[in-house]
């Protein structure tokens, strides 16, 4: 007989204890197989007439319930089946809520998705004030909505505005914030969590009254309508209609509050079923499974060596960000080296500002801020570098300078010190030519701003040892990054697929299309920023540096229109010089129209937005297929994650390769051929796509 995940015990004082502990799993997740187990528990509880209360708690040391097991959704073949799953959850949680005595959830660690829905069905919630504790309903990130009553119970507990904020973003709250908005009654040290929950359970069942503020912010029809209108407007600005879950969430919460719980539950289950079957949710769930699988991979056939100390070369923007994720996220003592004291000051200031932001938001205390700052040190010489395990170099993109850095680290480090270069364009084998120990040299390409961007490209050259690869992959994960191992070719993967996309946007601009029309076209397609805005953000000078390297190494198809020199001659580097395609001196984002004159363009909207989006994205898709064919990326999965996390390829499309599968490879080849006739040879479909179209193949089985 299968061991149950739910164990009931009884105290002498009339309190029952329901322990949740999924056998043979590190995390508690809710599974459809548990329906019978929970039903058995509820049936037993109904027979007890002498109970005063019950505490629901976890048998795991560091998590309450991390959510429902998403794998069970893949087994659903129709919307009705998925709807049935949701309805089943609703019934069980409603039975829990209907118990005649006071039920208290004692929460420590992640309490997410179905876990929070279970806690919401309890009459009170108490949580530990530990940093591990997080409460949230992240279903929207999988293209879904909470399906076991979450859309109905949360607004009634914390108000419409707070619940919309949580459910529409999927954000996770720390204990302090959860208490502040009324999601939990108490936030206490872990050592007394169960005692406090037990005392709570002995009190009479609470009768929840709406506050005046809650009434004003949505408890009355007028206030509610105002809150929903605002939320819908804000949501549409962000999603641009690409994420059906957001609209469904707004609709389901609104119906529940207007027409009552029963109608709210019914619609919640119905919309949940429909969303499970949507292509957007399938794509977003595929990203979740891909990143989960990647967490278990080493990136090489070797065990990583233990990293105890980090060195960073260069105190600029990248150096500051890299030192931050090394010291604060990975919790490793970090030493910064720069040629000038100003560089060190700059990097320390960068770290202080980020930590100060966290302190002001009360995420960390003053003492924690000081302790984190103390783990970062710096100087203009190599003091302490002989004890450093990995040195991450973030100096200017100049091969001679990089060679000098390699030599200096080999002199001042130790025989095992790994030299990881954060180059965005120079081939790693060229940098390794200056090394006496080339097996210790590897590329580690971060994206800006480092503390926000989730991706890192790990680039071994032919001579990099397997252990070096495994070590930097493990380090990147500790820094909170998703690493992908890519081939040592110009542009690596992310910049290589980004360059043709940006070039095409520039070609569309030179053909006279207005800047905002181009940006809006790609925003509507699903990118987080438009390509022209992105060029301003990254810096025109960076683009000007990378393009010639790509043209020299990969050929003429990387030759974009000649705009860089003209812009740089006018000192238009983008946001950093306060002058680019957009104006940076006004609060409102607007195009700097003088740029048209400079580029000799008469702006006039001719092309449809969908055609512009198609032109730019096709260039990226074709190049991604080439990268897979040449072994620059190991798999379509790595290519999808790299594009989504590195440049914000629309997540609801699942990445370039899933998207090509969805459209059909044959259709992609047709579109590319059509563009070749219209716009030139650069659109010529690559051999791999042509072969796949002929064979009727897909990237994913």
ABEGO torsion letter per residue (X at the ends): XBBBABBBBBBAAGBBBBBBBBBGBABBBBBAAAAAAAAAAAAAAAABAABABBBBBBABAABBBAEBBAAAAAABABAAAAAAAAAAAAAAAAAAAABABBBBBBBBEBBBEAAAAAAAABABBBBBABAABBBBBAAAAAGBBBAAGAAAAAAAAAEAAAAAAAAAAGBBBBAAAAAAAGABABBBBAAAAAAAAAAAAABBBBBBBBBAAAAAAGABAAAAAAAAAAAAAAAAAAAGGABAAAAAAAAAAAAAAAAEAAAAAAAAAAAAAAAAABAAAAAAAAAAAAAAAAAABAGBBBBBBBBABBBBBEABAAAAAAAAAAAAAAGBBBBBBBABAAAAAAAAAAAAAAAAAAAAAGABBAAAAAAAAAABBBBABABGAAABABBBBBBBBBAAAAAAAAAAAAAABBAABBBBBBBAABBAAAAAAABABAAABBBBBBBOBAAABABBBBBBBAABBAAAAAAAAAAAAAAGBBBBBBBBBBGEAAAAAAAAAAAAAAAAAAAGBBAAAAAAAAAAAGBABBAAAAAAAAEAAAAAAAAAAAAAAAEAAABBBBAAAAAAAAGBAEAAAGBBABBAABABBBBBAAAAAAAGBBBBBABBAAAAAAAAAAAAAAAAAAAAAAGABABAAAAAAAAAAAAGBBAAAGEAAAAAAAAEAAAAAAAAAAAAAAAEAAABBBAAAAAAAAAGBBABX
